[in-house]
Amino acid sequence: MSKQVKWVKEDPNNRFVFWPTEEMKKRAWVSDESIYAEAAKDPVAFWAARAREGLDWFQEWTETYQWNPPYFKWFVNGKINASYNALDRHVKSWRKNKAAIIWEPESVDEPSRVLTYNDLYREVNKFANVLKSLGVKKGDRIGIYLPMIPEVQIAMLACARIGAIHSVVFSAFSGESLRSRMEDAEAKVLVTADGYYRRGKVVNLKPNADVGVENTKIEKVIVVKRAGNTVNMVAGRDLWWHELMKKATLYCKPEPMDSEEMLFTLYTSGTTGKPKGIVHNVGGYLTVALWTSKWDFDLHDDDIFWCTADIGWITGHTYACYGPLLNGATILVYEGALNFPEVDRWWEIVEKYGVTIFYTAPTAIRMILRWGEEWPKKHDLSSIRLLGTVGEPINQDAWMWYFNHIGGGRCPVIDTWWQTETGATLINSLPGIGPFIPTVAGRSFPGATHDILDEKGEPLGIGEGGYLVQKSPFAPGMLRGVYKDPERYKTQYWSTYGEKIYYTSDGAIKWDEMGNIRLTGRVDDVMKVAGHRLSTAEVENALTQHTSVAECAVVAAPHDVKGEVPVAFVVLKQGFTSSPELENSLVQQVVKAIGPTAKPAKIILTDALPKTRSGKIMRRILKALVKGETVGDVMTLMNPETVEDLKRKVGYSK
């Protein structure tokens, strides 16, 4: 693969700036910067054109956009179906026998599965008929509690086909977490599995599912036989997927859905308080999922797109299911751990299938970085032509390592900002336009309008940090509410700056005249140190520039005088050992990069940080440790043993 980007200069903040090469521009769907001005001139007309061009509608809308703050609608009275757009129209074309999903199991001894668009179409139709045979109707809620196997996409698209509302729950969540979500959703059916593989062992999922359906309205539990482990099947309630599918007919007519009817609800992790069910509707979500997939990742018919996110998160919904399939693309899905049986498993898969677009989280990149560059060097990664990051701000060291050692110094790194609430990426650099600046996400996606405000609601200038907001007309894929909780919708998103401005709860800096934005993390990750607002992400970025640091997490600890002070949990790279001199060097690194206000009060060196199965650092646990508060449930962690080790190091005694 030839070079897709070129280094031009360093900006005033000593960050590299990369731009697309002429070859990259020629291939890219969008390479003319005027697209931003065109979309800004009339965002409603811009999105109307995208919806017409990209999707098949059973009936066109009568009004493109309605706004009644804090509520809004897109493509009013339009009729559409997500499953039809993801499958039927491709099956009618040459893509019928093209690979839709390539599934790689964790075990290297188990064969992979490839589902063509025709295969996927047939399975989705059959499962849609299975659901209908169990009494599922349009508007019913269906829980999906599955690992990363093709049945999860099949189940989602089958729900969409008949107008049922799917609610996917991350398979590593506990039975209690599942139950709280199923209670709120008032789900009628749960789709789950007997078990799945993680680091060579079978994770017994069915017992968690049994707990999750207790005292809910779930009438039937459909079980996929994935691992073949012995499970308890409740007579009259529990049914095997494969037995139901044998009897199912091959075609199910897609249900015409109003553009503003619900496609799915997705519950936030609920680390504190009651989980909230984010509502996404059909027409607007499909429009943004399709076009962000196509333009952000320069997605073409010859690409193999691997989004490493679990389907239980919004990233998995949009970029490991709906977005690529709407474009007729090929998705790669991997079941297992990134370091099994060896830490180069991801790169083995990239080489095996010739993955061209690779999309993952900064936390995973930092983990891989710590293992060393010799692992990716063992494999031919030349098929990769575009890299993406998602989930949190990425520090410069991780960005450059990813760029150089995974992308070979030739691929653009698309740093995407978005939320469960936005439904799709809304801030990043477009591959054919750029620029690609480490730690700077990019510009608002064409047709979306963001600003950065101070506490009084005044717009900030270049270089000033404040609060990221979105203004009307709001991107079509934005949430339409919190399921059964309109007050929470209003209070959380539309109260800080009034009902006409969407408050993201993220901090950001206006980077330059072009409109590039640097995200600094969640506002609740902003410390007040001696009266100064200080982002934990800024301190983390400073620490990871030290040659010894593989990854870190910074949280605020209470202080009698300063109010709060930073405490840093640091994982060292291989070859470095703990010493007072090293700890002092880390502190001075922060002082040099940011100033004495940001000086960590304590450096805690550790072998690992507590993480979810998707690789996200569980900062709430670190916050609880330094504040002496109850740590709470650690069952969903990838490495719960880490918490006990950290308790000893922090001196936690609760």
N, C-alpha and C positions, 0 to 999 in steps of 0.2 A: 504494500500500500504506500503510495507516494505521500509527500507532506501535504497536510491539509491546512496548516497554520504557519505563520512566520512571525518571528520575534522582531519587534520594531524598536522599542526603546524602553527605558524605565520611566515611570511617572514620578511626580514630585514626592510621592510617599515611598519611593524605592521598591515599587512592585513592578514586576514584568508586565508588559502589555503585548498581547498576541492578536494577530488579525488573520482572517481567512486568506489563503492563497487564491490566485485566479482559478486554479483547478477546482478548489472547494466552492468558489462562487458559481462556477458554471454548472456544477452538479446540484447545488442547493435549490430548494423550491423557492426561496426568497433570498435575493441578494441586493435588492435596491432599497436603500435606507428610506426612501420616500414612503414606504409602506406605513411607517409610524405616523407621519403627518397625514396621510390619507385616512387612516383609521381614526385619528384624533379629531379630524374635521367633522366626521359624522359616524360615531361608533355604532349607532343603531343600524344605519345602512350597511356598515362594514359587516356586522354580524349577520344581518339578513342575507347578504351575498354569500357568506360562508355556509350558512345553513342550507341555502338552495343548492349551492355547488357541491357540497360534500355528502348530503344525506338524501334518502328517498322518503318523501312524505306521502302518506295516503291522502291527506288533505292539507292544503297550504293554510297558513295562519291568516287571520283577518286583521291583526294588529301586532306589530313586531315587539313593542316594549310598552309596558304599563308600569307606572311608579306611583305608589301610594305609601309614602314613608311610614314605617321602615320596610314595607313590603314591595315587591316588584315581580313582574311576570315577563316572560319572553315567549314569542311565537304563539300568541293567544289564539286558541281554538284550532291550532294546528294538530293534525293526527299523525302519529308515527309509532314505530315499534323498534326497540333496541336490538332484539334478536334478529329481526328481519334485516336490519342494516348491517349487522355484524356477520350474517351468514347467507341469507337467501340470495341477495344480489350478487355475492361472490360465486355461489354455486351455479348461478345462471351464466357465469363468464368462464374464461379460460382458467381462473383460479380454482375451479372445482377440485382439481387434483393436486393443488399446491398445499404444502405443509402449513397448517394453521398453528399447531402446537407440537413442539418437540419436547418430550418429557424425559428427563434424566433422573433415574432413581439414585438414592444414596449409595447403595451397594454397587460396586464396580462389576460384580458377577451377575447382576440382574439386567436383562435387556431393557433398552429404552423403548419408548412408545412414540410413534408419530401419528398424529391425527391430521388428515387432510381437511380442507374446508368441507368436503362432502361427508367425511367421517364425523366431524364435529356437528354438522347440520343434522345428520341422522340421529346421533346420540341426544342432542338437545331436543329434537322433536319427540323422541321416545320418552325422555324424562318429563317433558312437559305433559305428555299424556298420562304418565304415571301419577303426577301431582293431581291432575284433573280427576283421575280414577279414585283418588283418596278424598275427593270432595273439595279440593283447593279451588278457590274462585278468585277473580280479579279483586285486588285490594287486600287479600289475605296476606299475613306476614309469615315468611318462611325463614327459620333459622338455619344457617349453614356453619357447621363446626368441623371443618375439614383441614387436613394438612395440604401441602403443595403437591397435589395430584390432579390430573386432568378433570376428574369428576367435580372439582370445585368450580371451574369455568363452565362446565356443562350445567351444573345446578343453577348457577347465576343466570345464565342465558335462557334456561328453561323457565325460570320464574319470570324473567322479562318478557318471554314469549306470550305468556298467558295473563300478564298484568298483575301477577303476585309480586309482593314487595320483599326483596331479600335483605336479610340482615346477617352479614358474615361476622363471625367471632373468631379471633385469633386462636388457633388450636393449642397454643401453649397456656392460654388462660385457664384458670381453675374452674371446677364445676360451679362454684359459688359465683364467680364472675360471669359465667355463661348464664346462670339462672337469673341474675339481676337484669341482664339484657333481654332475656326471653320474656321475663315478667313484664317489663316495660313495653316491649314490642307486642305483647299479647299474641305470640306466634302460635300457629296452628300445627305446623310440622317442623321437625328438626332433621337435618341431613348431617350425618356424622360418619365415622369410620371405626373399625375395630381397633386399629392402631396404626402406627407409622414408624419409620426408622429415623433414629438420631444417634450419630456417632456409633453406628454398628449395633445399637440395641433397639428393641421394640418399645416404643412408648405406648402404653395401654390407654387409649383414648376413651373407650366406651364407658368405663366407670365414671369418668368426669361428666360425660354426656348424661348418664343416668342421674347424677346429682343435679345437673343443670335443668332437667325437666321436672323435677319435684315441685309440686305446688304451682305449676304453670298451667296454661291452657293448651299445651301441646298434646295432640291426640295421637300422632303417629311419629315414630322415629325410624328413619331410613338409614341403614348401615351399609357402608361400602366395605367389602372384604378386601382390605389392603395388605395387612401383615399376616393374616391367618392365625392370629392368637385367639385363645379361647375367651369368649365373652358371654355374658349373661344376656339372653334375648327374652324380653318380657312378652309373653303370649298375648296376642291381640293388639299390642302396641308397636312392637319392634318388627321391622321387615327388612329383608336383605335386598340391597340395591339390584344385584345381578338377577335375582329371581323375579323382581318386578319388571326389570327391563326386558326379560325374555318374552313377556306377555304383551308388551306395549306395541302399539301400532306405530307406523313409520312417519306419519305426517300429522302435524298439529297446526292449524291455522293461526297465524300471529294475530294477537288482539290489538286493534287500533287503539292507541293510547293518546289521551289529550296531552299536549306538550307539558302542561303544568301538573300532570298527575305524577305520583311518586314512583321512582324507579327503585330506589333503595334507601334504607337508613343504615348509618354506620355509627356505632357507639365509640366515643372517645374512651381512652384507657381507664379513666375514672380513678386516677391515683389518689385523689381526694374527693370525697363527696359522691353523689349519685352520678353514674355515667349519663352522658347526654347523647341522645340519638340524633345525629345530624341528618337532615332530610335533603335528598337530591332528587330533582324531577327529571323527566325524560328528555324533552327537546333541548333545553339549554345545556344540560350535562353532556349529551351526545355531541353537540356542536363543538364544545370546547375540548372534549376528550379527543375527538378526531383531529382537529386542527393543531392543537398543541403537540400531539404525537407526531404529526406530519412535519410541522415546521421546526419545532424545538430539536427534534432528533434527526431531521433531514431523512425521513423514513421513505425508503424506496422498495420496489418489489423484490429486489435481490438481497435485501438486508435480512439478517437474523438478529432480532432484538431481544436482549436479555436484561430484564429488570429484576434485580435480586430480591426485591421486597416481597414479604409474605402477603398473600391475598387478603389477610385480615386487616390490612391497613389501606388507606385510600390510595397510596402509591400502587399497591397491587391491583386494586379495582381498575384504576385508570390506565396503567401502563403495563400490566400483566394480564389484562383482559380486554376491556372495552376499546381503548384507544387504538392499539395495533390492529385488532380484528376489524374495527370499522374501516381501517385503511387497507384491509386485505393483506396484512403483513404476517410474517412468521415469528412466533413467540417461542423463546426457550424457557422452560420451567424446570427448576432443580428442586428435588425434594429435601435434600439433607443439609448437613453442616458444612460451612466453607472450609473447614480444616480436617475433613475426614475422607479417606484414611490418612492423607498427608495434607500439609498446609498449602500445597499447590493445587488442590482439587479444582478451584475455580478456573485456574489457568489451563489445566488439563481439559476442562470442558470447553473453554474458549477455542483451544486448538482443535479439539475433536470435531466441533461443528462449524468452525469458521465464523464465530460470532463477530458481527460488525459493529453493533451498538451495545455498549455496556453501561448500565445505570445502577449505581449503588450508593451507600451512605458513607459520610466522612468517618463515622466510627469504625466501619469495616475497613476503610482505607488505612486508618491509623493502626488497626490491629495487624493488617497485612504488612505494613511498613515495619512494624516491630520485628516481624519474623525474618526480614532481610530480603535484599534484592535478588539473592541467588535463586529463590523459588520461582518467580516469574521468568527468570532467565532460562530455566529449563525447557520452556515451551515457546513455540512459534505463535506470537500474538500479533503478527502482521496483518491479520484479517480485520482487526479493530480499526475503525476509521473515526469513531466519535465516542467520547466518554461523557458520562453524566454523574452528577452528585445530587443528593436529596436528603432532607431530614433535619438539617441544622447547618449553621454557618461552618464553612470549611476553613481551616487555618492554612497559612501560606506553605508551610513545610509539607503538609499532606497533599495539598494541591500540586505542588511541584514534583513530589515523588510519584504521584499518580500519573501526571503528565509525562514524566521522563521514563518511568520503569514499566508502566502498563501501556501507555500510549506511544512509547518510543520517541517522544518529543515531536510527534508529527500530527497529533489529533487535537481538535478543540475539546476543551473541558467545559461542558454546559452545566453551570452551577444554578440549580433551580430553586426558587422559593415558591412555596405554596402551603396550603393547610388542608386538613380534612374538610373544612368549611368552603374552601374555594373550588374543590373538586378537580382542579387541574393546575399545572404550573402557570403562574401569572407574572413572575419576574425571572428573567434570564437573558442571555445573549443568543440571538439567532445565529446558527452556524454559518450562514452565508453573508452575515453582516458584521458580527463581532461588536466591540472587542472582547477578548477573553482575558480577564484580569484576576489573578489569584485573590481570593477573599471577597471579590466584588461580584454579586450575582448577575447584574446587568440591568436592562430596562424593562419596563412594564410590557407585557405581551401586547401587540397591536390590538386596540379596542378596549384595553383596560386602563384605568386612570388611577394612579397612586400619588400620594403626597406624603410629606414628612412634616408633622406638626409638633409644636411645643406643648407644654401643659395647658396653655391658655387657648390652644387651637389655632395659633398663628403659624403660617408656613415658614419653614426654615431654609436657610441658604446653603450654598455648597460648603461642605466640610462640617456642617452642624448636625449633631445627632438628636433624634427625637423619636416620635411614635409614628409608625407606618399606618396609613389609612387608605381606604379605597372610596372613590366618589362615583356618583351616578353618571352615565348608565353603568350599572354593575355588570361584571362579566356574566354571561348566560349560565355558566356552570356553578355559580355561587349557591350556597345553601338557601333553602326556602323556609327553613324553620328548625326548631328543636322539637322532636316528636312529642306530641301531647303536652308541650310546655312553652306556650307562647311568651310567657313572662320572662323565662330564662333567655329566650331568643332576644327579646328587647333589651333586657338588662345587660347581658354579656357583650352584645355586639353593637348596640345602637343607643347607649346611654352616655358614654364618655364624651362624645362630641355632638350629641344630638341624633335624631332619627334619620338625618340625611347623609351621615358619614359612617361607613363601616370601620370599626376599630379592630385592628388585627391582633392586638396585644403583643406585637413584635416591635423591637427597637430597630432603627435604621439610620443610615447616614446618607445624605445626598452627596454623591461622589464627584460629579463633574457636570459641565454644561450640557452634555449629551443626554443626561437623565439617568445615568447609571446609579444603581443603589447598592449600598453595602448593608447587609443585615447583621445585626449585632446580637440577635437572640431574643428569646422571650423577655418581655418586660419584667416578669416576675423573677428573672435571672439578672436583674439590675440591682446592684448594691448601692446603698447610701453610706459612703465612707466619709465621716467627718463633714457631712453636708454635700459631698460631691457624688453625682450620679456616675456609677462605674459599671460597665457591662462585664459580666463574668466571661463572656466570649472574648473580649479584648485581652483579658489577663491570660486566658487559655492560649490565645494566639501568640502572645509574647513568650509564654513558657515553651510552646512547641517549636519555637525557633532556636531553642538551645539544642546543641548537638546531641545531648544525652537523652532527650525526651522522646518517647514513642507516642504517648498520648497522656492527656490529663483532663481533670474536671475540677472546676473552681466553684465553690459555693460560699455564701455569706454566713459568717458566724456572728452572734451577738457580741457587742463590746460595750462596756460601761461608759467609756468616754466617746468613742468614735461612732457609736450606734451599730455599725457593722464593720467587719474586716474580712478580707479574702482568706480562705483556707484552700490550699491546693492539694489535690490527690494526684500523684504523679507516677506513671509507669515508665521505667527506664528502658532504653534500647539494650539489646544484648551487648555484653562487653563492658557495661558501666555498672558500678557498684555504689552502694550508699556510703556517704561520708559527710561529716559536717562541712567540709570544703565544697562538696558538690551542692549541698542544700543552700549554702550561702551564695554560690554561683547562680543558682536558679532564682533566688530572691533578687539578686542584682540584675539579672536579665530582665525581670519585670520592671524594676526601677528605671533601667536604661531605656526600655522600649516605651513605657507609659509615663512613669514619674513616681515619686515617693508615695503618693496617695494610694497607688495600686499595690504597694508592697505587701506580699502575702504574710499574714501573721504566723502561718505555720505551713510547712511543706511536709506532707505525709507520703512517703515512698511506699509503693505497694506493687505486688506482682500482677494485679489485675483490678479492674474496676467492675462494680456490679452492673450487669447488662441484661437486657431482654434478649429473647431468642433472635430478634431481628437485628441485634447489635447496638441498640440504643442504650446509652449510659443512663442508669436510673438515678438521676440527680436528687430525686426526692429522698432516697435512702441516705445519700451523703449529707443532705441538709438535716435530716433527722438525727444523724450521728453527731454532727457538730453542735446542734441545738439541744441535745439530750432529750429528744422527743421519741415517741414510740415509732419504731422502724416500720411496723406494719407487715403486710403479706410479702414474702419473698419467693413464693412458689412459682411465679412466672419468670424468674430469673434464669438465665443460661448457666450462671455460676453462683448459686446461693451460698456456697461455702465461703465466698469472698467476704460476705458481710460479717461473719464471726471474726475473721482475721482483722478487718478494719475496726471492729469494735475494740479489740485489744490495742490497736495502734492509736486510736483516738482517745482511749480511756473512758469509753462509754460504759455507764453503770446502771442504766435504767432497767 
